[in-house]
Amino acid sequence: MIITVANQKGGVGKTTTSVNLAAGLALKGKRTLLIDADPQCNATSVFFAPEETEDSILPVFTEKNFPLKNVIKETERENLFAAPSTIRLAKVERMLAGEIDAPLKLKKALSDVRNLFDFVVIDTPPSLGLLTVNALVASDRVIIPITPSPWALEGVQDFLDTFKSVKETFNENLSILGVIVTMFDPRTVLARDAVNEIKAMFGDLVFKEAIHRNIRLEESPAYQSDIFAFSPNSTGAESYLKITEEVLKRAER
């Protein structure tokens, strides 16, 4: 199954969710590929030093029939592989302007390797541009992380419009796997009210487990580590393990 983690709003925990879901799936024995499709390269930096990522997914978008397998690297976590990003991905939109198959680049590249993995998780930039569209076109399911703030649902409708457009035009089998509430602080009335709004909008699509604000989750990327390696007994690790288990259950449906 190919899962894109997406939301056009920045700072909602897309990369944290992508990294730790991929690591959680690997921990559960699932052969998993993490694709970093964000020019900010944050997911890449969790697992690799800059000198280890000279090969990135950029040629997948810019060179005809470039094999994705050429840039897939093993991480230190068993069962987890990654396709690194580069800041030069930010130029892809301009480089592919006018190309008819521009939204299909990643899907074509994944067709040769998807059977090598149980799961593929794609991290996306905070925009609705060509990189996010490529991820949606290539995917089976989407996970939407949302923070429970007064502006939680701001822009979500724009993302859902893009989702619907991609589904109708390129990928009729695309569906939403679920919505994850991130950075939740249950002590505040605002956060609790925002969660109720999110549940009212998405219903059963909202994951049972919410990701609470957790200092360990914030620290782990600085130590080039997923939460399970960095702080396996933390609240963040427990939450993402529950998220992983729920993803596996939903994937079986």
TORFI-834956 format. One record per residue (C-alpha): x, y, z. Coordinates in pm, whole numbers, padded with zeros to 5 digits. Layout:
<rs>
- X/Y/Z
...
</rs>
This chain:
<rs>
- 00000/00000/00000
- 00122/00349/-00087
- 00026/00617/00169
- 00076/00990/00124
- 00088/01211/00434
- -00038/01552/00324
- -00188/01882/00429
- -00118/02212/00258
- -00081/02382/00598
- 00273/02386/00739
- 00367/02291/01093
- 00101/02024/01138
- 00335/01728/01189
- 00348/01583/00836
- 00715/01490/00853
- 00695/01370/01214
- 00405/01147/01115
- 00570/01024/00792
- 00896/00935/00966
- 00746/00768/01271
- 00471/00587/01083
- 00731/00446/00844
- 00954/00349/01137
- 00656/00199/01322
- 00559/-00013/01021
- 00919/-00135/00993
- 00915/-00213/01364
- 00606/-00427/01301
- 00803/-00630/01047
- 00668/-00456/00738
- 00919/-00385/00463
- 00871/-00010/00425
- 00993/00263/00191
- 00986/00626/00303
- 00991/00874/00013
- 01084/01232/00098
- 00907/01448/-00162
- 00959/01770/00034
- 01240/02008/-00075
- 01291/02097/00292
- 01447/01746/00328
- 01348/01711/00694
- 01256/01343/00667
- 01584/01277/00486
- 01787/01448/00759
- 01642/01215/01023
- 01819/00916/00869
- 02110/01049/00665
- 02392/01302/00690
- 02412/01552/00399
- 02711/01375/00243
- 02509/01053/00224
- 02236/01202/00006
- 02409/01308/-00314
- 02168/01071/-00488
- 01814/01200/-00443
- 01473/01152/-00604
- 01520/01462/-00822
- 01602/01259/-01140
- 01274/01069/-01094
- 01101/01392/-01192
- 01354/01538/-01435
- 01495/01241/-01629
- 01292/01013/-01852
- 01241/00662/-01710
- 01491/00715/-01426
- 01481/00404/-01198
- 01369/00490/-00845
- 01564/00191/-00715
- 01885/00377/-00801
- 01832/00621/-00513
- 01671/00397/-00249
- 01897/00359/00053
- 01887/00140/00361
- 01842/00313/00694
- 01983/00190/01023
- 01638/00056/01113
- 01569/-00297/00993
- 01299/-00316/00721
- 01310/00061/00661
- 01441/00209/00336
- 01432/00569/00216
- 01446/00772/-00104
- 01612/01102/-00003
- 01509/01451/-00104
- 01712/01756/-00211
- 01648/02129/-00189
- 01665/02131/-00570
- 01322/01964/-00574
- 01187/02315/-00522
- 01264/02380/-00891
- 01064/02082/-01019
- 00746/02280/-01078
- 00925/02517/-01312
- 01130/02244/-01479
- 00822/02038/-01568
- 00603/02327/-01681
- 00415/02224/-01992
- 00495/01853/-01973
- 00177/01650/-02022
- 00284/01366/-01792
- 00418/01592/-01515
- 00167/01465/-01252
- 00251/01102/-01333
- 00628/01100/-01278
- 00630/00945/-00931
- 00359/00691/-01013
- 00560/00563/-01310
- 00877/00541/-01102
- 00702/00356/-00821
- 00551/00097/-01055
- 00887/-00082/-01074
- 00949/-00102/-00698
- 00614/-00102/-00516
- 00599/-00482/-00512
- 00929/-00489/-00321
- 00764/-00324/-00019
- 00464/-00386/00204
- 00418/-00013/00254
- 00539/00307/00091
- 00500/00630/00291
- 00539/00963/00109
- 00617/01286/00293
- 00498/01596/00106
- 00564/01972/00113
- 00318/02219/00272
- 00162/02315/-00061
- -00076/02185/-00325
- 00184/02202/-00601
- 00316/01943/-00842
- 00507/01739/-00583
- 00198/01687/-00368
- -00012/01610/-00676
- 00248/01351/-00787
- 00228/01188/-00443
- -00153/01174/-00454
- -00157/01035/-00808
- 00086/00760/-00702
- -00095/00665/-00380
- -00366/00428/-00265
- -00449/00618/00054
- -00399/00958/00219
- -00338/01046/00583
- -00416/01406/00683
- -00246/01540/00999
- -00434/01832/01158
- -00346/02039/01466
- -00635/02119/01703
- -00614/02498/01684
- -00881/02759/01605
- -00748/02753/01250
- -00727/02373/01231
- -00963/02336/00940
- -00840/02645/00758
- -00723/02536/00416
- -00835/02175/00463
- -01116/02232/00215
- -00860/02343/-00043
- -00671/02019/00013
- -00991/01817/-00014
- -01070/01994/-00343
- -00725/01894/-00475
- -00778/01540/-00345
- -01113/01520/-00527
- -00963/01660/-00848
- -00677/01407/-00845
- -00922/01125/-00771
- -01150/01222/-01059
- -00873/01291/-01311
- -00585/01056/-01236
- -00653/00807/-00957
- -01008/00685/-00904
- -00898/00439/-00634
- -00751/00709/-00409
- -00917/00739/-00069
- -00855/00889/00275
- -00714/00637/00522
- -00762/00872/00812
- -00710/01203/00988
- -00457/01229/01271
- -00487/01497/01538
- -00134/01617/01616
- 00020/01844/01881
- -00284/01796/02103
- -00288/01960/02446
- -00599/01827/02628
- -00562/02088/02902
- -00688/02368/02678
- -01051/02430/02594
- -00950/02558/02249
- -00780/02230/02164
- -01073/02020/02286
- -01319/02235/02091
- -01104/02210/01779
- -01094/01830/01809
- -01473/01826/01824
- -01481/02035/01505
- -01242/01794/01334
- -01454/01495/01440
- -01770/01669/01322
- -01613/01719/00979
- -01440/01381/00934
- -01632/01142/01160
- -01489/00790/01176
- -01193/00893/00961
- -01035/01052/01269
- -00782/00817/01430
- -00865/00710/01784
- -00516/00800/01900
- -00415/01167/01905
- -00052/01277/01909
- 00000/01489/02220
- 00259/01763/02242
- 00578/01583/02341
- 00929/01721/02384
- 01085/01388/02283
- 00912/01402/01945
- 01052/01750/01892
- 01403/01646/01996
- 01440/01319/01804
- 01508/01468/01454
- 01800/01669/01595
- 01957/01339/01700
- 01893/01184/01355
- 01652/00934/01497
- 01291/00823/01481
- 01104/00833/01811
- 01127/00456/01866
- 01507/00460/01860
- 01543/00793/02042
- 01295/00750/02324
- 01108/00418/02301
- 00924/00463/02632
- 00806/00817/02565
- 00444/00923/02518
- 00528/01007/02156
- 00657/00656/02087
- 00350/00498/02249
- 00118/00719/02045
- 00286/00649/01711
- 00288/00278/01787
- -00090/00295/01838
- -00122/00498/01516
- 00080/00232/01333
- -00142/-00046/01467
- -00453/00146/01360
- -00305/00202/01013
- -00246/-00173/00981
- -00606/-00247/01084
- -00747/00011/00844
- -00523/-00118/00564
- -00674/-00465/00601
- -01029/-00339/00543
</rs>
